[in-house]
Amino acid sequence: MTLREDAQIIMDKALAASLPDAAVEKALKNKKFGSGRIVVVSIGKAAWQMAKTTVALLGDRISGGIVITKYQHAKGALPPLEIYEAGHPVLDANSVAATARAIDMVKDLGKDDTVLFLISGGGSALFEKPLIPLSELQKINSDLLSSGADIVSMNTVRKRFSAVKGGKFAQICAPANVYAIVLSDIIGDPLDMIASGPAYPDTSTREDAQRVIERYKVILSPEAEACLAVETPKRLDHVETVVTGSVTELAKAGKRAAEALGYRTHILTSSLDCEAREAGSFLAAMGREYAGCGKKMAFLAGGETVVHLRGRGKGGRNQEIALSAARGIAGLSNVAVFSFGSDGTDGPTDAAGGYADGSTAARLLEAGLSIPDVLERNDAYHALEKSDGLLVQAQQGQCQRSVRASYWLMTTLKSTLFAVFLQKGCFFLLK
C-alpha cells in the first residue's frame, strides 16, 4: 500500500475512537436522569453532530433545547431543538442572540430538571453574553488571536467579560442539575478552559487575566477594566462533567492503527506548544533524519499550535504546518506530512487542513510561489490550492483531497493527522 492508503486507514480507525457520535453515546450509555425535564444546550463546531446523537438516544425525554454552531455546520433540523449558527473564531451578533435564547431556556428550571450541556471546540466564540459592548469584545478577541495568544490565555480573559463563561452559565441553570459532555480541544483537558468553562469552577484568577492583558498589550475601556477585577465562581456542586474525545485518546488510537499496519510508531509528545510553522519545520526535520533508515516509521505529536498573523492572506494553523513542512521534505519520495482539523475546518476557510509531500515545493516553484513569502503573508490556503494540497471536508464526514480525487476520512472534532491529529497533533509516516 502507498503512504496515502496507509494514512486513510490510520485516520479511519483513529478518528472512529473519538467521533462526536461515539463520545456522546458512551457518555449517555449508563446515565440516569431525574424525573424532571431535560433541556439540551449544545455548543461548538461539533454541536450539531453531538445533538443529533443525543436526540436519537433520548428521543421524547428531551423537552427542548438549542444547538449553537459555526456557520454552515448545521446539517438539518433536530426537533425539538432550535438550531442557530454564529461566528467563529470571532463571535458576532448571532452568537449573542443564540446565547440569550439558551439562557431563556434554562433560567427557570427546577431542582428535578437537567441541563444536558454538550460542549465542543469553538464554544468560546459561539456561546457568549458580553458584559461589555460587543464591538469591544470582538476587538479584544481579535487582538489576542492575531498576537498569537494560546487558547488558555484567551479563555482566561474571555471569562471576565462574559455573563456565561467561567462557571457563570451553570449558576444560571441552578437549581437544575447540569450534566456536561465535553469534547476536549485543549492540552491536558482543563475543564475550566474548554469553551472558557461555562459550567465548571474557574481556577484562573483576575490576576492571571491582568497578566495576559499586559503581556499582549491589549487596550481596555474603563468598563472592561472593571469587569477584569470581578472574580469568577470557584465551586459548583450541581454540575457533573464527562470529558471525552481528547488529544491523548486520539493519539493513542492513531498509534494503534499505525502499528497494525506495520509501522514502528512513536508518540513524541501530547503537549506540543509552538508556532504552526515551527511545528512544520520540526516534522520536516524528523522526516529528513529518518528518511534513509530503511524502516516503516510513524511519528505523532499532540498539542496546540498558534499562528501569529503578519499578513492578510487566507489559511489556518493546519495549512501553515503542512506548507512549512514542504520546504524541509522537498525531494523526499517516502515522506509525507499533512495536517487537518477533525471538525472539518481550519481557521476561517472551507478547508480542513493541508497536505505536503516531497513534490509540493517543486509544484509551488513552478507556480511562481515562494514558501517563505507565502508564510509571511499567511496565505497558505491559496498556495496549497495551487499545489493540490488542500484538504476539504466532503459529504458523510469525509475529507476530500483534490489530488487524484482520493478521499481521506474526516469528521467533526478537532484534530489533525499526519501532521496534526486533533487540531492539535502532528503525524508523519515514512516507508
C-alpha positions as CSV (number, residue, x, y, z in Angstrom):
1,M,0.0,0.0,0.0
2,T,1.0,3.6,-0.5
3,L,1.5,6.2,2.2
4,R,-1.8,7.8,1.2
5,E,-3.6,4.5,1.6
6,D,-2.0,3.9,4.9
7,A,-3.0,7.4,6.1
8,Q,-6.6,6.8,5.2
9,I,-6.7,3.6,7.2
10,I,-5.0,5.2,10.2
11,M,-7.3,8.2,10.1
12,D,-10.4,6.0,9.8
13,K,-9.5,3.8,12.8
14,A,-8.1,6.6,15.0
15,L,-11.0,9.0,14.5
16,A,-13.6,6.3,14.9
17,A,-12.4,6.1,18.5
18,S,-13.2,9.7,19.2
19,L,-16.1,10.8,16.9
20,P,-18.7,13.1,18.5
21,D,-21.3,10.3,18.0
22,A,-19.3,7.7,19.8
23,A,-18.3,10.2,22.5
24,V,-21.9,11.2,23.3
25,E,-23.2,7.6,23.1
26,K,-20.5,6.5,25.6
27,A,-21.3,9.3,28.0
28,L,-25.1,8.7,27.9
29,K,-25.0,4.9,27.9
30,N,-25.5,4.4,31.7
31,K,-26.6,7.9,32.7
32,K,-29.7,8.1,34.8
33,F,-31.7,11.3,34.7
34,G,-34.1,12.7,37.2
35,S,-37.9,12.8,36.8
36,G,-38.0,16.4,35.6
37,R,-37.4,18.0,32.2
38,I,-34.2,17.5,30.1
39,V,-33.1,20.6,28.2
40,V,-30.2,20.2,25.7
41,V,-27.8,23.0,25.2
42,S,-25.1,22.0,22.6
43,I,-22.4,24.5,21.7
44,G,-19.3,24.3,19.4
45,K,-18.2,23.3,16.0
46,A,-19.4,19.7,16.6
47,A,-22.6,20.8,18.3
48,W,-25.0,19.7,15.6
49,Q,-23.5,16.2,15.5
50,M,-23.4,15.8,19.2
51,A,-27.0,17.0,19.5
52,K,-28.1,14.6,16.6
53,T,-26.8,11.6,18.5
54,T,-28.4,12.9,21.8
55,V,-31.8,13.3,20.1
56,A,-31.5,9.8,18.6
57,L,-30.7,8.2,22.0
58,L,-33.1,10.2,24.3
59,G,-36.0,10.9,22.0
60,D,-39.1,12.1,23.8
61,R,-37.2,12.5,27.1
62,I,-35.9,15.8,25.7
63,S,-38.3,18.6,26.4
64,G,-36.4,21.2,24.3
65,G,-33.1,22.8,23.8
66,I,-30.8,24.6,21.4
67,V,-27.8,24.0,19.1
68,I,-25.3,26.8,18.6
69,T,-22.7,26.0,16.0
70,K,-20.4,27.6,13.3
71,Y,-21.9,28.8,10.0
72,Q,-22.6,26.0,7.6
73,H,-22.1,23.4,10.3
74,A,-25.7,22.6,10.9
75,K,-26.9,19.7,8.7
76,G,-30.7,20.0,9.2
77,A,-33.5,20.2,11.7
78,L,-33.3,18.3,15.0
79,P,-36.7,18.6,16.7
80,P,-37.4,19.6,19.4
81,L,-34.1,21.5,19.4
82,E,-33.7,25.0,17.9
83,I,-30.7,25.5,15.6
84,Y,-28.5,28.6,15.5
85,E,-25.4,29.3,13.5
86,A,-22.9,32.0,14.6
87,G,-19.5,33.5,14.2
88,H,-16.2,31.6,14.7
89,P,-13.3,32.2,15.5
90,V,-14.6,35.7,16.3
91,L,-18.0,36.0,17.8
92,D,-20.8,38.0,16.2
93,A,-24.3,39.2,16.9
94,N,-25.7,35.8,16.2
95,S,-23.5,34.3,19.0
96,V,-25.0,36.8,21.4
97,A,-28.6,36.2,20.3
98,A,-28.3,32.4,20.4
99,T,-26.8,32.5,23.9
100,A,-29.6,34.8,25.1
101,R,-32.1,32.2,23.8
102,A,-30.2,29.4,25.7
103,I,-30.4,31.4,28.9
104,D,-34.1,31.8,28.5
105,M,-34.5,28.1,28.2
106,V,-32.7,27.2,31.4
107,K,-33.2,30.2,33.8
108,D,-36.5,28.9,35.3
109,L,-35.7,25.2,35.6
110,G,-36.3,23.4,38.9
111,K,-34.2,21.1,41.0
112,D,-35.6,17.9,39.4
113,D,-34.7,19.2,35.9
114,T,-31.4,18.6,34.0
115,V,-29.5,20.7,31.5
116,L,-27.6,18.3,29.2
117,F,-24.7,20.5,28.2
118,L,-22.8,19.4,25.1
119,I,-19.5,21.2,24.6
120,S,-17.0,21.0,21.7
121,G,-14.2,23.1,20.2
122,G,-15.2,26.7,19.2
123,G,-17.6,27.1,22.1
124,S,-15.9,30.2,23.4
125,A,-16.8,32.3,20.3
126,L,-20.2,30.7,19.7
127,F,-21.5,31.0,23.3
128,E,-21.4,34.5,24.7
129,K,-23.3,37.1,26.6
130,P,-20.9,40.1,26.8
131,L,-20.7,42.3,29.9
132,I,-19.1,45.0,27.7
133,P,-20.1,46.2,24.2
134,L,-19.8,43.5,21.6
135,S,-17.6,45.6,19.4
136,E,-15.0,46.0,22.1
137,L,-15.2,42.3,23.0
138,Q,-14.7,41.4,19.3
139,K,-11.7,43.7,19.1
140,I,-10.1,42.1,22.3
141,N,-10.6,38.6,20.9
142,S,-9.1,39.7,17.5
143,D,-6.2,41.4,19.2
144,L,-5.4,38.3,21.2
145,L,-5.8,36.0,18.2
146,S,-3.6,38.0,16.0
147,S,-1.0,38.3,18.7
148,G,-0.6,34.5,18.8
149,A,-2.1,34.1,22.3
150,D,-2.8,30.5,23.2
151,I,-6.3,29.2,23.9
152,V,-5.7,29.1,27.7
153,S,-4.7,32.8,27.7
154,M,-7.6,33.8,25.5
155,N,-10.1,32.0,27.7
156,T,-8.7,33.4,30.9
157,V,-9.5,36.9,29.6
158,R,-12.8,36.0,27.9
159,K,-14.3,34.8,31.2
160,R,-14.0,38.2,32.8
161,F,-16.1,39.9,30.1
162,S,-18.8,37.3,29.9
163,A,-22.1,36.5,31.7
164,V,-21.9,32.8,30.8
165,K,-18.2,31.8,30.9
166,G,-16.1,30.8,33.9
167,G,-18.9,28.8,35.5
168,K,-21.5,31.5,35.2
169,F,-23.8,29.6,32.9
170,A,-24.0,26.8,35.4
171,Q,-25.0,29.4,38.0
172,I,-27.9,30.5,35.7
173,C,-29.0,26.9,35.4
174,A,-29.3,26.3,39.1
175,P,-31.1,24.7,40.9
176,A,-31.3,22.4,37.9
177,N,-28.6,19.7,37.6
178,V,-26.1,20.2,34.8
179,Y,-24.6,17.1,33.0
180,A,-21.8,18.3,30.8
181,I,-20.3,16.1,28.0
182,V,-17.1,17.8,26.8
183,L,-15.1,17.1,23.7
184,S,-11.7,18.4,24.8
185,D,-9.6,20.5,22.4
186,I,-7.0,21.7,24.9
187,I,-3.9,20.1,26.1
188,G,-4.4,18.3,29.4
189,D,-8.2,18.7,29.3
190,P,-8.5,21.6,31.7
191,L,-12.3,21.8,32.2
192,D,-12.3,25.4,33.2
193,M,-10.6,26.4,29.9
194,I,-12.5,24.3,27.3
195,A,-15.0,26.8,25.8
196,S,-13.9,29.0,28.6
197,G,-15.6,26.7,31.2
198,P,-19.2,27.9,31.2
199,A,-20.2,25.0,33.6
200,Y,-17.0,24.5,35.5
201,P,-15.5,26.3,38.5
202,D,-12.8,28.7,37.3
203,T,-9.3,28.0,38.5
204,S,-7.8,31.2,36.9
205,T,-7.8,34.4,38.8
206,R,-8.3,38.1,38.0
207,E,-4.5,38.4,38.4
208,D,-4.0,35.8,35.7
209,A,-6.3,37.7,33.4
210,Q,-4.5,41.0,34.1
211,R,-1.1,39.4,33.2
212,V,-2.5,38.3,29.8
213,I,-3.7,41.7,29.1
214,E,-0.4,43.2,29.9
215,R,1.6,40.6,28.1
216,Y,-0.2,41.1,24.8
217,K,-0.6,44.9,25.3
218,V,-4.4,44.9,24.9
219,I,-6.1,48.3,25.5
220,L,-9.2,48.1,27.7
221,S,-12.0,50.6,28.3
222,P,-12.8,51.6,31.9
223,E,-15.9,49.3,31.7
224,A,-13.7,46.4,30.7
225,E,-11.2,47.2,33.4
226,A,-14.0,47.0,36.0
227,C,-15.1,43.6,34.7
228,L,-11.5,42.3,34.9
229,A,-11.5,43.0,38.6
230,V,-14.5,40.7,39.4
231,E,-13.8,37.2,40.4
232,T,-15.4,34.1,38.9
233,P,-17.2,31.2,40.6
234,K,-14.9,28.7,42.4
235,R,-17.5,26.0,43.4
236,L,-20.4,24.4,41.5
237,D,-22.0,21.5,43.4
238,H,-24.8,20.8,40.9
239,V,-22.6,20.0,37.9
240,E,-21.3,16.6,36.7
241,T,-18.8,16.6,33.8
242,V,-17.6,13.9,31.5
243,V,-14.6,14.5,29.2
244,T,-14.1,12.5,26.0
245,G,-12.5,12.8,22.6
246,S,-9.3,14.3,24.0
247,V,-6.0,14.7,22.2
248,T,-4.5,11.9,24.3
249,E,-7.2,9.5,23.3
250,L,-6.9,10.2,19.6
251,A,-3.1,10.0,19.7
252,K,-3.3,6.5,21.3
253,A,-5.9,5.4,18.8
254,G,-3.6,6.6,15.9
255,K,-0.7,4.8,17.4
256,R,-2.6,1.5,17.5
257,A,-3.8,1.9,13.9
258,A,-0.3,2.7,12.6
259,E,1.2,-0.2,14.4
260,A,-1.4,-2.6,12.9
261,L,-0.1,-1.5,9.5
262,G,3.5,-2.4,10.5
263,Y,4.8,1.0,11.4
264,R,7.2,1.4,14.2
265,T,5.2,4.2,15.9
266,H,6.4,6.9,18.3
267,I,4.3,9.5,20.2
268,L,6.7,12.3,20.6
269,T,4.6,14.5,22.9
270,S,1.0,15.3,23.7
271,S,1.9,18.8,24.7
272,L,3.4,20.5,21.6
273,D,3.0,24.2,22.1
274,C,4.6,26.4,19.5
275,E,4.1,28.3,16.2
276,A,2.4,26.2,13.5
277,R,5.2,26.9,11.1
278,E,7.8,25.8,13.7
279,A,5.8,22.5,14.1
280,G,6.0,22.0,10.4
281,S,9.8,22.6,10.3
282,F,10.2,20.2,13.2
283,L,8.2,17.5,11.4
284,A,10.3,18.0,8.3
285,A,13.5,17.7,10.3
286,M,12.3,14.4,11.6
287,G,11.4,13.3,8.1
288,R,14.9,14.1,6.8
289,E,16.5,12.4,9.8
290,Y,14.8,9.1,9.2
291,A,14.1,9.1,5.5
292,G,17.0,6.8,4.8
293,C,16.7,4.4,7.7
294,G,15.0,1.7,5.7
295,K,12.2,1.1,8.1
296,K,8.5,1.9,8.2
297,M,8.1,4.6,10.9
298,A,5.4,6.9,12.1
299,F,5.8,9.9,14.4
300,L,2.9,11.6,16.2
301,A,2.8,14.7,18.4
302,G,-0.3,16.1,20.1
303,G,-0.5,19.7,21.2
304,E,-1.7,23.2,20.5
305,T,0.0,25.3,17.8
306,V,-0.6,29.0,17.2
307,V,-0.3,31.4,14.3
308,H,0.9,35.0,14.5
309,L,-0.9,37.0,11.8
310,R,1.6,39.0,9.8
311,G,-0.2,39.3,6.5
312,R,-3.7,39.4,5.1
313,G,-3.8,36.1,3.4
314,K,-6.1,33.1,3.9
315,G,-5.3,30.0,5.8
316,G,-5.2,28.3,9.2
317,R,-2.8,26.6,11.6
318,N,-3.0,23.2,9.9
319,Q,-2.4,24.6,6.4
320,E,0.7,26.5,7.8
321,I,2.1,23.3,9.3
322,A,1.9,21.5,6.0
323,L,3.3,24.3,3.9
324,S,6.1,24.9,6.3
325,A,7.0,21.2,6.3
326,A,7.0,21.2,2.5
327,R,10.3,23.1,2.5
328,G,12.1,20.5,4.6
329,I,10.9,17.4,2.9
330,A,11.4,18.6,-0.7
331,G,12.6,15.9,-3.0
332,L,12.0,13.0,-0.5
333,S,9.9,10.3,-2.1
334,N,9.0,8.4,1.1
335,V,7.9,11.2,3.5
336,A,4.5,13.0,3.7
337,V,3.1,15.4,6.2
338,F,-0.4,16.6,6.4
339,S,-2.5,18.4,8.9
340,F,-6.2,18.9,9.3
341,G,-8.9,19.9,11.8
342,S,-11.1,16.9,12.5
343,D,-14.0,19.3,12.9
344,G,-13.6,19.8,9.2
345,T,-12.5,23.4,9.3
346,D,-9.1,25.1,9.6
347,G,-9.3,28.8,10.5
348,P,-11.7,30.9,8.6
349,T,-11.6,28.7,5.5
350,D,-13.6,25.9,3.8
351,A,-10.5,23.7,4.1
352,A,-9.9,21.2,6.8
353,G,-6.2,21.5,6.6
354,G,-3.3,20.9,4.3
355,Y,-1.1,18.1,2.7
356,A,2.6,18.2,1.7
357,D,5.0,15.6,0.3
358,G,8.3,15.7,-1.5
359,S,6.8,17.2,-4.6
360,T,4.9,20.1,-3.0
361,A,7.8,22.6,-3.0
362,A,8.6,22.0,-6.7
363,R,4.9,22.4,-7.7
364,L,4.8,25.8,-5.9
365,L,8.0,26.9,-7.5
366,E,6.5,26.1,-10.9
367,A,3.6,28.3,-10.0
368,G,5.9,31.1,-9.2
369,L,5.4,30.9,-5.4
370,S,8.0,31.2,-2.7
371,I,7.1,29.3,0.5
372,P,8.7,31.8,2.9
373,D,6.9,34.6,1.1
374,V,3.5,32.8,1.3
375,L,4.0,32.1,5.0
376,E,4.9,35.7,5.7
377,R,1.6,36.7,4.1
378,N,-0.3,33.9,6.0
379,D,-1.6,32.8,2.6
380,A,-1.2,29.0,2.9
381,Y,-4.7,28.4,1.6
382,H,-4.0,29.8,-1.9
383,A,-0.6,28.2,-2.1
384,L,-1.8,24.7,-1.2
385,E,-4.8,25.2,-3.6
386,K,-2.2,25.6,-6.4
387,S,-0.2,22.5,-5.3
388,D,-3.3,20.3,-4.9
389,G,-2.6,20.3,-1.2
390,L,-5.9,21.4,0.3
391,L,-7.9,19.0,2.5
392,V,-11.6,19.9,2.1
393,Q,-14.5,18.3,4.0
394,A,-16.8,16.4,1.8
395,Q,-20.1,14.6,2.4
396,Q,-20.6,12.0,5.1
397,G,-17.8,13.1,7.3
398,Q,-15.1,12.6,4.8
399,C,-12.3,14.8,3.8
400,Q,-11.7,15.2,0.1
401,R,-8.3,15.9,-1.3
402,S,-8.2,17.4,-4.7
403,V,-5.2,15.4,-5.9
404,R,-6.3,12.2,-7.6
405,A,-9.8,12.7,-6.2
406,S,-8.8,10.4,-3.4
407,Y,-10.7,10.6,-0.1
408,W,-9.4,10.9,3.4
409,L,-11.7,10.3,6.4
410,M,-12.8,13.4,8.3
411,T,-15.3,14.1,11.0
412,T,-16.4,16.8,13.3
413,L,-14.0,17.1,16.2
414,K,-10.8,19.0,16.4
415,S,-7.8,17.3,15.0
416,T,-5.1,16.7,12.5
417,L,-3.4,13.6,11.3
418,F,-0.1,13.1,9.6
419,A,0.8,16.2,10.8
420,V,-1.7,17.1,13.3
421,F,-4.1,14.8,15.0
422,L,-6.8,16.8,16.5
423,Q,-6.1,20.3,15.6
424,K,-3.6,19.5,17.9
425,G,-1.2,17.0,16.9
426,C,1.3,16.0,14.3
427,F,1.8,12.8,12.4
428,F,4.0,11.8,9.6
429,L,4.8,8.4,8.0
430,L,7.7,7.2,6.1
431,K,8.4,4.0,4.2
